[in-house]
Amino acid sequence: MTFEKIWNQNEHLLLGLIKKKVHSEVLCKDILQEVGIKLHQALVQQHPVKNYQTWLFQVARHTTIDFYRKDQGHERLTTHDLPECILEASAITPLYKLSEFIIENYLPEEYGAPLLLSDLEQLPQKEVAQRLGLTLAATKSRIQRARKKFKETISHFFEVEQNERGQIVDYHLRQGVKQPQALLKELENLKLF
């Protein structure tokens, strides 16, 4: 795919995501431009990207966080100035990042994008529907199917122990299953195993 095609399909969605987190129009445009540069670099360097929309959302989230963390010559921001989602980003756990990795790499785009937006980004399903150009009913259906596919994928790679409330208390790689190298590398990078 070409830069122009990918960018034209996703620019307005990215701007909407960034505007939700950043209240300065100038800063929104700066972040959007930075995301565009990163897309261009990825295409030039021929990075393998399975799902450009999901990848761009991830890059936009991380770029937004980076802009808040760096001193960009603006007034120093206090925690009162930061949107909640940015404050929560510092608490993003390796499990969050692993979930994001699995969704982006092992779920089809039609399920991955709605699941990322609803469950990881914590957007209301109505907003997810608007961003993806779907009806609310279709969005709810895709999110439910995505959750099921996500759980099946996790169960294929990991043995998961849950407490009586369904919360994960322990997990480890499933024995006797050939694990994809990309997953093993991600686990290593996240220092989970």
N, C-alpha and C positions, 0 to 999 in steps of 0.2 A: 504494500500500500504506500501511497505517497504522503508526504507531510501534509499537503494541502487537503487531501481527502480526509485524513484522520482528524486534522485540526478543525475543518469545517463541520464535521459531524459532532465534535465534542466541545468546542470552544464555549458555546452558550451554557452547557451543563457545568463546565468547570468554573465559569464566572459565577454562576449561581451558587455553587458550593463555596467558593472563596468569599463571596459577599455575605454568606451566612456567618462566616467566622471573622471577617474583617470589616470594620465600619468605615474605613477610609477608601474613597473611590480611587485615589492615586495609588495607595498601597495594593488594592485589588488588582489594578492594571499591571503594577510591577510584578506581583506574584504570578499573574497569568502569563506575562511575558517570559518570566523565568521558567515556567512549566513548558512553554513553547520551545524555549532554547533546549531544555532537557530532552524533549521529544525529538527535536532535530538531531541532537548529538547521538541519541540512541539509534536513530535511523541510519545516520552516517556510519556509526561504529557497528551496525548490523547486530545489535543486541537482540536476542530472541525474545519476542514479546508475544505471548499467546493471545492476550486480550487487551487491546490498546485502551479501551475505555476504562477498564478496571485499573490498568497500570497508570493511566493519567490521573485518575482519582487519588491513587496512592501518592503519586508524585505531588499533586496539588496539596494534599494534607500535610505531607512532610515539608514541603516548601513553605507553607503557611506557618508551620511550627518554627522552622528555621528563621523566618523573618521576624518572628516575635522574640526569638532567643538572641538574635544578633543585634548589635547596636547599629542601626542603619542611619545614624545621624539625626534621628528624631529624638524627641524628648524621651528620657528614660521611662519605660513603662513600669507600673507597679502591678502587683497581682490583681488589684481592683480594676485595672484597665483591660485585663485579658479576658477574652470570652471563655466561658466555662469549658468548652471543648478543648481549648489550648491548655488550660490548667490540667485537665484530665489527661492530656497527651503525655505529660511527664510521668504519669502513672501507667502508661501503656506497658503491659507486661510482655514477656517473651511469648506467653500463650496467646495473647492478642495478636502478636506479629505472626506466630505460627498459623493461627486461624486465617489471618489475612493471606498468608502465603498459600495455604491449601485451597482457599476459595479461588484465588487468582489463577492457580496453576492446575487444579484438578476438577473444577466445576465448569460446565459450559457457560459462556458469557451471559446467556439469557437468564441464568440462575445466579451467577456470581455477582453481577452488578446490583440486583435488588437486595441480595443478602448482605453485601458489604454496606450498602447505604442504610438498610433498616436495622441490622443487628450490630454491626460494628460502629457505624457512624451515629446510630441511634436517631435516625430521622423518622418522622411519622410516615406511615405507609402512604398516606395521601400525597405527601411531598415526593416520596420515591416515585410514585406513579406519574406525577407531573414531570419530574426530571427525566424519566425514561420514556415519556410519551405513551404510557399505557393507561388502561382503565384501572380503577381501584380494585375491581374484582380480579382482573388479570394479575395485578401486582401481588395481591394477597395470595393468590394461587401459586405464583412463581416463588414467593418467599417460603411458603409451606413446602413446596417440592424441593426447593434449595436446601432447606433445613434437613429434610430427609436425606437428600443426596450427600450433604455435608457429613451427617452422622454416619452414613454408610461408608464414606471415604475414610473418616477417622477410624471407624471400626475395622476397616481393612488394614490400616497401617499400625494401629495401636490397640493395646488392651487397656481398657479404661475402667477404673473402679469408681463407683459413685456411692454417696451416702444415701440415707433414706429419703432425703429431699431432692435427690437427683443431681446434686452438686458433685463435680469431679474432685476426688480426694487423692487419686494417684493414677498414673498412666506410665506405660512403658512400651517400647517397640514390640510389635507382635513377632514372635519367633516363627521361623519357617516360612516367612513371607519375604520375597525379594524386594527390598526397599529401593525406590528410585534414588539415584545419586543426588539429584537436585534436592530432594527432601532431606537426605542425610547431611548434605552440605549446609542446608538451612538450619537444621537442628544443631549442628556444630557451631555455626555463626551465632545462633541465639544462646549458645551454651546450655542447651537443655539436656544433652546427652554427652 
